[in-house]
């Protein structure tokens, strides 16, 4: 389960950082910012897995919920609600080079991963506490 927590937390922060990079017009014109998301997801997940295995950090439902709230607030503060409906989907679509996939489809997948991951982590933590 620690792998899922690490990958999920890496996903949240990679998407947030890549979304911030997407706002930089100079960077966006020169680099596929969608690849920044993929690269950060890989790097952050590996770093978080290694740190949690060495007991340097503890990933639990509190850190999961905290990361989700902080990343959401950052995104809304930088882009606003209406732009946040488009930017993450555009970022992912650019990263996978599939411009024919509608934003709505990518947004549905992102929402499922985001809230589904949080629910799975929270449910697992609650079941482990009952044992």
C-alpha positions in Angstrom: 0.0 0.0 0.0 2.9 2.3 0.6 3.7 2.2 -3.2 0.2 3.4 -4.0 0.4 6.2 -1.5 3.8 7.2 -2.9 2.7 7.1 -6.5 -0.6 8.9 -5.7 1.2 11.7 -3.8 3.8 11.9 -6.7 0.9 12.2 -9.1 -0.7 15.1 -7.2 2.5 17.1 -6.9 3.7 16.2 -10.5 0.4 17.5 -11.9 0.6 20.6 -9.8 4.2 21.5 -10.7 3.6 20.7 -14.4 0.4 22.8 -14.4 2.5 25.7 -13.0 5.0 25.1 -15.8 2.2 25.2 -18.3 1.5 28.8 -17.2 5.0 29.9 -18.3 4.6 30.9 -21.9 8.3 30.8 -22.7 8.6 27.3 -21.3 5.4 26.1 -22.9 6.6 27.2 -26.4 9.9 25.4 -26.1 9.2 22.2 -24.1 6.4 19.7 -24.2 5.1 20.5 -20.7 3.1 17.2 -20.7 6.4 15.4 -20.6 7.3 17.4 -17.5 4.3 15.8 -15.8 5.4 12.3 -16.8 9.0 12.9 -15.8 8.0 14.4 -12.5 5.6 11.6 -11.8 8.3 9.0 -12.3 10.9 10.9 -10.3 8.7 12.0 -7.4 7.2 8.5 -7.1 10.6 6.9 -6.9 11.9 9.4 -4.4 8.7 9.0 -2.2 9.0 5.2 -2.3 12.6 5.3 -1.3 12.0 7.8 1.5 9.0 5.9 2.9 11.0 2.6 2.8 13.8 4.2 4.8 11.2 5.6 7.2 12.2 9.2 6.5 8.6 10.2 5.8 5.3 8.8 6.7 2.5 8.8 4.0 -0.9 8.3 5.5 -4.4 9.6 4.9 -3.5 12.9 6.5 -0.7 13.6 4.1 -2.8 12.4 1.2 -5.7 14.7 2.1 -3.3 17.5 2.8 -1.6 17.1 -0.5 -4.9 17.0 -2.3 -6.1 20.2 -0.6 -2.9 22.1 -1.1 -2.5 21.1 -4.8 -6.1 22.0 -5.4 -5.7 25.4 -3.7 -2.6 26.1 -5.7 -4.2 25.3 -9.0 -7.3 27.4 -8.3 -5.2 30.3 -7.1 -3.1 30.3 -10.2 -5.7 29.6 -12.8 -9.2 30.0 -11.4 -12.0 27.5 -11.6 -12.8 27.8 -15.3 -9.3 27.4 -16.5 -8.6 24.5 -14.2 -11.3 22.6 -16.1 -9.0 22.7 -19.2 -5.4 23.1 -18.2 -4.7 19.7 -16.6 -6.4 17.9 -19.5 -4.5 20.0 -22.0 -1.3 19.1 -20.2 -1.9 15.4 -20.2 -3.2 15.4 -23.8 0.0 17.2 -24.9 2.1 14.8 -23.0 0.7 11.7 -24.6 0.5 13.4 -28.1 -3.2 12.5 -28.5 -4.9 15.8 -29.5 -8.0 14.0 -30.8 -9.0 12.9 -27.3 -11.6 15.4 -25.9 -10.8 17.4 -22.8 -13.9 16.0 -21.1 -12.6 12.4 -21.4 -9.2 13.3 -20.0 -10.8 15.3 -17.2 -13.0 12.3 -16.3 -9.9 10.0 -16.1 -8.1 12.6 -14.0 -11.0 13.0 -11.6 -11.3 9.2 -11.2 -7.6 8.9 -10.5 -7.6 11.9 -8.1 -10.6 11.1 -6.0 -10.5 7.3 -6.5 -6.9 7.3 -5.2 -7.8 9.4 -2.2 -10.8 7.2 -1.4 -8.8 4.0 -1.7 -6.1 5.3 0.6 -8.6 6.6 3.2 -10.6 3.3 3.1 -7.5 1.2 3.5 -6.3 3.3 6.4 -9.7 3.0 8.1 -9.8 -0.8 7.6 -6.2 -1.2 9.0 -7.2 0.8 12.1 -10.1 -1.5 12.8 -7.8 -4.5 12.9 
